[in-house]
Amino acid sequence: MTPAHLIDPFHRARLAIVDGRVAELRGLLAEYPELATARTAAPHAATLLHYVAANGLEDEWQRCSPQASDVARALLEAGADVDATCGFWGGGPQATTLIALVTSVHPARLGVQGAVVRVLAEYGAALEGLAADGSPLGCALAFGYLEPARVLQELGARIRNLPMAAGLGELQAVESFLGRPAEPYGGVGLRVGEGRQGALDWAFVYACMHRHVAIAELLLDEGADPGARGHQGMTALHHALWYGHTEVFEMLLAHRAPLEIPNDYGGTPLDFLAWVAGHGPLPGVDYPYFARRLLDAGASAGAVTPFPTGLADLDEVLRDRR
């Protein structure tokens, strides 16, 4: 628990972290050296360094600044424990700042994940994870964040298995893993089987998530299931629609990827497309085009709920097929 005399400075330091006020943070750390290792009174008992990742925290702290790497450096220079764990996601070796960072949307949107990874690595962060299981790289790929995954690889994190090689787009490594017995691997929210088939399926989902079309087609030739479900029950088709990956999408349709497999939230690819278009649209993505192509391929328009969606262009496409 945060000592009483640090409660206000800790709160001020958190604000400085999420707002990117580096000079103010350095001043607080100089005045109150204990802040570097202090923990919040909240149940997860996060350190200030955890707040840099903007993940696993209360909503008001799910913020990040373009100065995140400078913020992290200030904390680490003041003595913050780079591999401190807290109560995120039940605690344990994956509750570090590094793993929270590489799975966080907020620093990803600002493009600062890689820079913060480099600072954490400079101060000795466990790039293979505290359990030496490759979890930082694996988690970055599972959550769709290729940039920090590639930084981890550059800094020495090992490609341990076929899914990692596929997610990183390393064709030679993929071919090498295909030529040997399947290795044990871990994935966030694993929805595939074990052994060679499981490795092929998980690798296929990763390859599609990260737009490695040639690798995805190679894995299909090797027997990967085009309807395999990954993190949050998302199939490769869900991921192609989520990120607006047209080339991946068209490849999946050409290989007759299943159109009606639901994710963990009950959304078929078409229903999920409508949800993304309404809640997190990406600039330049033509959502009516994807909907039309799915319907032409045989997807059920009735899977979209609620309807109408309130998006005029999308509703026009769907109304014609209901």
Kinemage of the C-alpha trace (Angstrom):
@kinemage 1
@onewidth
@group {chain A} dominant
@subgroup {mainchain}
@vectorlist {calphas} color= white
{ca met a 1} P 0.000 0.000 0.000
{ca thr a 2} L 1.170 3.525 -0.745
{ca pro a 3} L 2.426 5.248 2.461
{ca ala a 4} L 0.199 8.136 3.521
{ca his a 5} L 2.812 10.804 2.811
{ca leu a 6} L 3.154 9.535 -0.791
{ca ile a 7} L -0.542 9.361 -1.720
{ca asp a 8} L -0.719 12.860 -3.206
{ca pro a 9} L 2.751 12.729 -4.872
{ca phe a 10} L 1.907 9.303 -6.337
{ca his a 11} L -1.300 10.695 -7.832
{ca arg a 12} L 0.539 13.702 -9.245
{ca ala a 13} L 3.193 11.416 -10.691
{ca arg a 14} L 0.535 9.283 -12.416
{ca leu a 15} L -0.933 12.388 -13.999
{ca ala a 16} L 2.507 13.474 -15.168
{ca ile a 17} L 3.085 10.016 -16.677
{ca val a 18} L -0.124 9.794 -18.692
{ca asp a 19} L 0.137 13.428 -19.801
{ca gly a 20} L 3.821 13.161 -20.731
{ca arg a 21} L 5.068 15.880 -18.393
{ca val a 22} L 8.582 14.487 -18.013
{ca ala a 23} L 10.168 17.433 -16.195
{ca glu a 24} L 7.399 17.444 -13.595
{ca leu a 25} L 7.800 13.699 -13.099
{ca arg a 26} L 11.556 14.028 -12.634
{ca gly a 27} L 10.971 16.747 -10.058
{ca leu a 28} L 8.584 14.536 -8.082
{ca leu a 29} L 10.999 11.601 -8.215
{ca ala a 30} L 13.808 13.820 -6.956
{ca glu a 31} L 11.698 15.141 -4.093
{ca tyr a 32} L 10.184 11.757 -3.200
{ca pro a 33} L 12.682 9.019 -4.185
{ca glu a 34} L 10.388 6.312 -2.804
{ca leu a 35} L 7.962 6.971 -5.649
{ca ala a 36} L 10.126 4.965 -8.043
{ca thr a 37} L 9.153 1.716 -6.323
{ca ala a 38} L 5.873 2.740 -4.657
{ca arg a 39} L 2.644 0.977 -5.550
{ca thr a 40} L -0.899 2.207 -5.901
{ca ala a 41} L -3.447 1.381 -3.207
{ca ala a 42} L -5.715 -0.078 -5.916
{ca pro a 43} L -6.146 -3.885 -5.783
{ca his a 44} L -3.720 -4.470 -8.668
{ca ala a 45} L -0.918 -2.681 -6.763
{ca ala a 46} L 0.712 -1.355 -9.926
{ca thr a 47} L 3.951 0.600 -9.800
{ca leu a 48} L 4.309 3.914 -11.606
{ca leu a 49} L 6.188 2.146 -14.393
{ca his a 50} L 3.116 0.021 -15.113
{ca tyr a 51} L 1.176 3.224 -15.845
{ca val a 52} L 3.415 3.865 -18.861
{ca ala a 53} L 1.805 0.857 -20.566
{ca ala a 54} L -1.771 2.173 -20.102
{ca asn a 55} L -3.129 -1.363 -19.839
{ca gly a 56} L -4.921 -3.293 -17.101
{ca leu a 57} L -5.696 -0.074 -15.234
{ca glu a 58} L -8.848 1.811 -14.351
{ca asp a 59} L -10.413 3.670 -17.281
{ca glu a 60} L -9.147 7.082 -16.217
{ca trp a 61} L -5.558 5.812 -16.430
{ca gln a 62} L -5.902 4.187 -19.838
{ca arg a 63} L -3.987 7.043 -21.434
{ca cys a 64} L -0.574 7.366 -22.987
{ca ser a 65} L 1.559 10.211 -24.307
{ca pro a 66} L 4.018 10.609 -27.183
{ca gln a 67} L 6.686 11.079 -24.491
{ca ala a 68} L 6.159 7.572 -23.108
{ca ser a 69} L 9.747 6.436 -23.702
{ca asp a 70} L 11.142 9.513 -21.912
{ca val a 71} L 8.699 8.900 -19.058
{ca ala a 72} L 9.853 5.282 -18.765
{ca arg a 73} L 13.492 6.367 -18.767
{ca ala a 74} L 12.887 8.905 -15.997
{ca leu a 75} L 11.302 6.228 -13.802
{ca leu a 76} L 14.028 3.674 -14.483
{ca glu a 77} L 16.808 6.194 -13.864
{ca ala a 78} L 15.168 6.886 -10.504
{ca gly a 79} L 15.299 3.198 -9.557
{ca ala a 80} L 12.027 1.677 -10.802
{ca asp a 81} L 12.091 -2.131 -11.033
{ca val a 82} L 11.910 -2.839 -14.774
{ca asp a 83} L 10.418 -6.320 -14.254
{ca ala a 84} L 8.127 -5.599 -11.315
{ca thr a 85} L 4.871 -7.550 -11.481
{ca cys a 86} L 1.492 -6.521 -10.129
{ca gly a 87} L -2.058 -7.844 -9.966
{ca phe a 88} L -2.989 -7.380 -13.626
{ca trp a 89} L -4.833 -10.393 -15.071
{ca gly a 90} L -4.448 -12.354 -11.839
{ca gly a 91} L -0.789 -11.468 -11.364
{ca gly a 92} L 2.101 -13.783 -12.130
{ca pro a 93} L 5.073 -13.525 -14.491
{ca gln a 94} L 3.078 -11.979 -17.337
{ca ala a 95} L 2.004 -8.963 -15.257
{ca thr a 96} L 5.088 -6.910 -16.143
{ca thr a 97} L 5.282 -3.502 -17.780
{ca leu a 98} L 6.811 -5.066 -20.902
{ca ile a 99} L 3.933 -7.460 -21.524
{ca ala a 100} L 1.329 -4.843 -20.603
{ca leu a 101} L 3.007 -2.501 -23.087
{ca val a 102} L 3.180 -4.858 -26.074
{ca thr a 103} L -0.513 -5.753 -25.674
{ca ser a 104} L -1.801 -2.188 -25.196
{ca val a 105} L -3.785 -0.288 -27.798
{ca his a 106} L -2.989 3.177 -26.427
{ca pro a 107} L 0.794 3.256 -27.000
{ca ala a 108} L 0.172 1.339 -30.244
{ca arg a 109} L -2.062 4.105 -31.584
{ca leu a 110} L 0.662 6.651 -30.803
{ca gly a 111} L 3.367 4.493 -32.385
{ca val a 112} L 5.518 4.464 -29.238
{ca gln a 113} L 5.503 0.769 -28.298
{ca gly a 114} L 8.825 0.024 -29.952
{ca ala a 115} L 10.571 3.027 -28.416
{ca val a 116} L 9.431 2.068 -24.914
{ca val a 117} L 10.460 -1.567 -25.481
{ca arg a 118} L 13.965 -0.307 -26.279
{ca val a 119} L 14.133 1.696 -23.053
{ca leu a 120} L 12.903 -1.239 -20.960
{ca ala a 121} L 15.462 -3.501 -22.659
{ca glu a 122} L 18.231 -0.993 -21.961
{ca tyr a 123} L 17.434 -1.337 -18.261
{ca gly a 124} L 17.445 -5.120 -18.342
{ca ala a 125} L 13.836 -6.138 -18.936
{ca ala a 126} L 13.400 -9.883 -19.407
{ca leu a 127} L 12.849 -9.987 -23.163
{ca glu a 128} L 12.021 -13.710 -23.029
{ca gly a 129} L 9.627 -13.154 -20.113
{ca leu a 130} L 10.119 -13.831 -16.421
{ca ala a 131} L 9.234 -17.478 -17.038
{ca ala a 132} L 11.709 -17.601 -19.967
{ca asp a 133} L 8.826 -18.745 -22.200
{ca gly a 134} L 8.954 -16.102 -24.937
{ca ser a 135} L 5.729 -14.543 -23.689
{ca pro a 136} L 6.519 -10.888 -24.581
{ca leu a 137} L 7.011 -11.733 -28.268
{ca gly a 138} L 4.136 -14.220 -28.277
{ca cys a 139} L 1.743 -11.773 -26.629
{ca ala a 140} L 2.673 -8.929 -28.977
{ca leu a 141} L 1.862 -11.138 -31.977
{ca ala a 142} L -1.338 -12.491 -30.442
{ca phe a 143} L -2.686 -8.976 -29.896
{ca gly a 144} L -1.788 -7.865 -33.414
{ca tyr a 145} L 1.164 -5.586 -32.649
{ca leu a 146} L 3.893 -6.422 -35.137
{ca glu a 147} L 6.117 -3.392 -34.506
{ca pro a 148} L 7.034 -4.204 -30.885
{ca ala a 149} L 7.321 -7.887 -31.831
{ca arg a 150} L 9.932 -7.008 -34.433
{ca val a 151} L 11.771 -4.773 -31.966
{ca leu a 152} L 11.867 -7.654 -29.483
{ca gln a 153} L 13.213 -9.914 -32.223
{ca glu a 154} L 15.865 -7.339 -33.142
{ca leu a 155} L 16.906 -7.085 -29.496
{ca gly a 156} L 17.400 -10.834 -29.238
{ca ala a 157} L 14.048 -12.424 -28.396
{ca arg a 158} L 14.092 -15.908 -29.897
{ca ile a 159} L 11.704 -17.231 -32.553
{ca arg a 160} L 10.652 -20.355 -30.684
{ca asn a 161} L 8.082 -21.998 -32.895
{ca leu a 162} L 6.102 -22.005 -36.114
{ca pro a 163} L 3.414 -19.526 -34.995
{ca met a 164} L 6.042 -16.954 -34.008
{ca ala a 165} L 7.878 -17.374 -37.309
{ca ala a 166} L 4.630 -16.983 -39.256
{ca gly a 167} L 3.539 -13.913 -37.313
{ca leu a 168} L 6.884 -12.225 -37.905
{ca gly a 169} L 6.821 -13.074 -41.609
{ca glu a 170} L 10.063 -15.054 -41.462
{ca leu a 171} L 9.654 -17.443 -44.392
{ca gln a 172} L 12.933 -19.323 -43.887
{ca ala a 173} L 12.117 -19.892 -40.228
{ca val a 174} L 8.615 -21.078 -41.179
{ca glu a 175} L 10.065 -23.583 -43.637
{ca ser a 176} L 12.556 -24.736 -41.018
{ca phe a 177} L 9.873 -25.355 -38.416
{ca leu a 178} L 7.717 -27.188 -40.958
{ca gly a 179} L 10.582 -29.607 -41.448
{ca arg a 180} L 10.817 -30.709 -37.831
{ca pro a 181} L 8.477 -32.087 -35.157
{ca ala a 182} L 6.098 -29.537 -33.666
{ca glu a 183} L 7.521 -27.765 -30.614
{ca pro a 184} L 5.458 -26.807 -27.575
{ca tyr a 185} L 4.054 -23.322 -27.949
{ca gly a 186} L 1.758 -21.016 -26.060
{ca gly a 187} L -0.805 -18.594 -27.344
{ca val a 188} L -3.119 -16.137 -25.654
{ca gly a 189} L -6.631 -17.589 -25.610
{ca leu a 190} L -5.579 -20.682 -27.559
{ca arg a 191} L -8.468 -22.147 -29.597
{ca val a 192} L -6.542 -24.704 -31.625
{ca gly a 193} L -5.452 -28.261 -31.036
{ca glu a 194} L -2.068 -29.643 -30.096
{ca gly a 195} L 0.832 -31.014 -32.105
{ca arg a 196} L 1.459 -30.259 -35.756
{ca gln a 197} L -2.151 -29.368 -36.600
{ca gly a 198} L -2.380 -26.962 -33.700
{ca ala a 199} L 0.890 -25.298 -34.681
{ca leu a 200} L -0.255 -24.972 -38.312
{ca asp a 201} L -3.593 -23.464 -37.300
{ca trp a 202} L -2.151 -20.969 -34.847
{ca ala a 203} L 0.575 -20.006 -37.343
{ca phe a 204} L -2.064 -19.464 -40.023
{ca val a 205} L -4.054 -17.091 -37.804
{ca tyr a 206} L -0.867 -15.147 -37.011
{ca ala a 207} L 0.199 -14.966 -40.667
{ca cys a 208} L -3.184 -13.542 -41.658
{ca met a 209} L -3.285 -11.114 -38.750
{ca his a 210} L 0.044 -9.664 -39.814
{ca arg a 211} L -0.555 -9.662 -43.604
{ca his a 212} L 1.899 -12.371 -44.609
{ca val a 213} L -0.188 -13.761 -47.475
{ca ala a 214} L 2.441 -16.030 -49.033
{ca ile a 215} L 3.135 -17.658 -45.670
{ca ala a 216} L -0.589 -18.078 -45.016
{ca glu a 217} L -1.024 -19.850 -48.363
{ca leu a 218} L 1.964 -22.080 -47.652
{ca leu a 219} L 0.399 -23.067 -44.334
{ca leu a 220} L -2.906 -23.837 -46.037
{ca asp a 221} L -1.030 -26.099 -48.438
{ca glu a 222} L 0.450 -27.833 -45.391
{ca gly a 223} L -3.011 -28.454 -43.950
{ca ala a 224} L -3.858 -25.415 -41.805
{ca asp a 225} L -7.561 -25.007 -41.053
{ca pro a 226} L -8.837 -21.764 -42.676
{ca gly a 227} L -11.489 -21.566 -39.943
{ca ala a 228} L -9.130 -21.913 -36.960
{ca arg a 229} L -10.026 -19.654 -34.041
{ca gly a 230} L -7.327 -17.663 -32.246
{ca his a 231} L -7.348 -15.028 -29.500
{ca gln a 232} L -10.913 -13.998 -28.571
{ca gly a 233} L -12.133 -16.723 -30.899
{ca met a 234} L -11.238 -14.656 -33.945
{ca thr a 235} L -10.692 -16.500 -37.207
{ca ala a 236} L -8.305 -15.235 -39.860
{ca leu a 237} L -11.342 -13.771 -41.638
{ca his a 238} L -12.313 -11.789 -38.541
{ca his a 239} L -8.795 -10.373 -38.387
{ca ala a 240} L -8.719 -9.442 -42.081
{ca leu a 241} L -11.939 -7.478 -41.604
{ca trp a 242} L -10.788 -5.946 -38.310
{ca tyr a 243} L -7.699 -4.419 -39.893
{ca gly a 244} L -9.044 -3.905 -43.408
{ca his a 245} L -6.476 -6.248 -44.982
{ca thr a 246} L -7.931 -6.538 -48.490
{ca glu a 247} L -5.290 -8.901 -49.880
{ca val a 248} L -5.655 -11.296 -46.948
{ca phe a 249} L -9.452 -11.068 -47.204
{ca glu a 250} L -9.516 -11.940 -50.884
{ca met a 251} L -7.101 -14.823 -50.355
{ca leu a 252} L -9.362 -16.226 -47.640
{ca leu a 253} L -12.441 -16.006 -49.846
{ca ala a 254} L -10.535 -17.723 -52.654
{ca his a 255} L -9.722 -20.569 -50.258
{ca arg a 256} L -13.359 -20.759 -49.097
{ca ala a 257} L -12.708 -19.759 -45.506
{ca pro a 258} L -15.808 -20.419 -43.354
{ca leu a 259} L -18.151 -17.424 -43.251
{ca glu a 260} L -20.289 -18.148 -40.204
{ca ile a 261} L -17.870 -19.087 -37.401
{ca pro a 262} L -18.587 -16.831 -34.401
{ca asn a 263} L -15.954 -15.190 -32.256
{ca asp a 264} L -16.135 -15.268 -28.449
{ca tyr a 265} L -18.717 -12.477 -28.550
{ca gly a 266} L -21.023 -14.335 -30.918
{ca gly a 267} L -20.124 -12.289 -33.966
{ca thr a 268} L -19.769 -13.934 -37.366
{ca pro a 269} L -17.289 -12.169 -39.664
{ca leu a 270} L -20.074 -10.075 -41.223
{ca asp a 271} L -21.590 -9.159 -37.857
{ca phe a 272} L -18.110 -8.332 -36.545
{ca leu a 273} L -17.458 -6.162 -39.603
{ca ala a 274} L -20.565 -4.130 -38.783
{ca trp a 275} L -19.426 -3.779 -35.170
{ca val a 276} L -15.958 -2.587 -36.205
{ca ala a 277} L -17.407 -0.108 -38.694
{ca gly a 278} L -19.570 1.367 -35.950
{ca his a 279} L -17.155 1.296 -33.020
{ca gly a 280} L -13.599 1.443 -34.323
{ca pro a 281} L -13.444 2.216 -38.029
{ca leu a 282} L -10.027 2.616 -39.609
{ca pro a 283} L -9.378 5.463 -42.050
{ca gly a 284} L -9.681 4.467 -45.684
{ca val a 285} L -11.355 1.090 -45.107
{ca asp a 286} L -14.332 0.482 -47.437
{ca tyr a 287} L -16.639 -1.444 -45.105
{ca pro a 288} L -19.548 -1.693 -47.591
{ca tyr a 289} L -17.131 -3.334 -50.061
{ca phe a 290} L -16.188 -6.021 -47.542
{ca ala a 291} L -19.845 -6.563 -46.643
{ca arg a 292} L -20.827 -6.922 -50.300
{ca arg a 293} L -18.052 -9.433 -50.967
{ca leu a 294} L -19.014 -11.483 -47.898
{ca leu a 295} L -22.652 -11.546 -48.975
{ca asp a 296} L -21.717 -12.532 -52.508
{ca ala a 297} L -19.710 -15.407 -51.028
{ca gly a 298} L -22.777 -16.625 -49.128
{ca ala a 299} L -22.622 -14.931 -45.711
{ca ser a 300} L -25.935 -14.461 -43.933
{ca ala a 301} L -27.076 -10.832 -43.733
{ca gly a 302} L -29.370 -11.829 -40.888
{ca ala a 303} L -26.333 -12.394 -38.666
{ca val a 304} L -25.891 -8.631 -38.301
{ca thr a 305} L -27.529 -7.446 -35.091
{ca pro a 306} L -28.814 -4.938 -34.338
{ca phe a 307} L -30.098 -3.886 -37.711
{ca pro a 308} L -30.136 -1.244 -39.010
{ca thr a 309} L -26.643 -0.433 -37.848
{ca gly a 310} L -27.045 3.320 -38.272
{ca leu a 311} L -24.313 3.392 -40.930
{ca ala a 312} L -26.153 4.409 -44.087
{ca asp a 313} L -23.785 2.941 -46.698
{ca leu a 314} L -23.478 -0.355 -44.857
{ca asp a 315} L -27.204 -0.589 -44.147
{ca glu a 316} L -27.968 -0.089 -47.830
{ca val a 317} L -25.833 -3.115 -48.717
{ca leu a 318} L -27.307 -5.271 -45.961
{ca arg a 319} L -30.930 -4.269 -46.555
{ca asp a 320} L -30.797 -5.530 -50.128
{ca arg a 321} L -29.846 -9.026 -48.896
{ca arg a 322} L -32.087 -9.467 -45.837
